[in-house]
Amino acid sequence: MFSYIFFFLILLGAAFCAYRMATIDLKRRIIPDVYLFPFLFAGLLLTTFFMWPTTITDSVVGGATGYCLGLIVGFVFEHFQKDDEKYPPIGLGDIKLLGAGGIWLGTLGLGIAMIIACAFSCLWVIKNKKRYIPFAPFFLMGLFLSLIIIQFLI
């Protein structure tokens, strides 16, 4: 009984952190570590101690994959950035969020979440005609949908 309460408290805390990261990234274009690290830690707790769609090994490999993927994308896009642009093409908060998402989802789920996030963010750019993408809301939406896909369809 106690484990179910603990499980739902962890999920509730992670949902609050995800909501705050998404809203702050939409408004200020930053993902605060004060919400990102508890979100990452909650993913580690869930994959380690509870029945979760991914194993702890796949979660750690997924976290490292997400982080490295974010670094590679940031490095490549930085070389195509114009000199007059103020912000980098991908922020370190986005890179850390990809690592946290890999811990929550594993390698397969991370790929699914990235595809969903990129599709929704492209639609957002077309609709709003902005030069930047607040990636956290779209990635967190992709993370949630990927969890559903992994749990019920795969």
Phi, psi and omega in degrees: 000316181296325181293325177294319178296315179298319179300312181289329175293321177296315179297320179295317177296320178293322178294320177297316179297319179296318178298315180294320178297318181294315183290321180291322178293325176294320185276315190243359179060042178214146175246107185290139178293336181296336175257332184289315183290320173296326176296316177296315180296323177296321176297320177296318178297316182293318182286338181274314191252351184233164175289114183227153183299341179244157175272168180293326179294314179295328178293317180293318177295319178296322177295316178294322178296315179298317180295314180294322178298317177297319178296318180294314179297317178297319180294317180293314182291333179294331179285339178263002182284141176285155183290336183273356180282138189279319186257151175290158184293329176222132183272164179292333175295321176296320180295316178294326178293324175296321176295318178294321177296324176295326177291319179292322192251338189081184186289315181295313180295327178296318178297317179296316180296322179295318178297314179297315182296317180294322179295313181291325179289326175295320176296322179296319179295319179296318182289317187263348179053049178258161178265354180232160179235120170283098193284335184302313181298322182286322178291321179292325174295318177295323177298314180296314180293325178293322175299319178295316180297315180295317185290319190251338185250334182253000000 
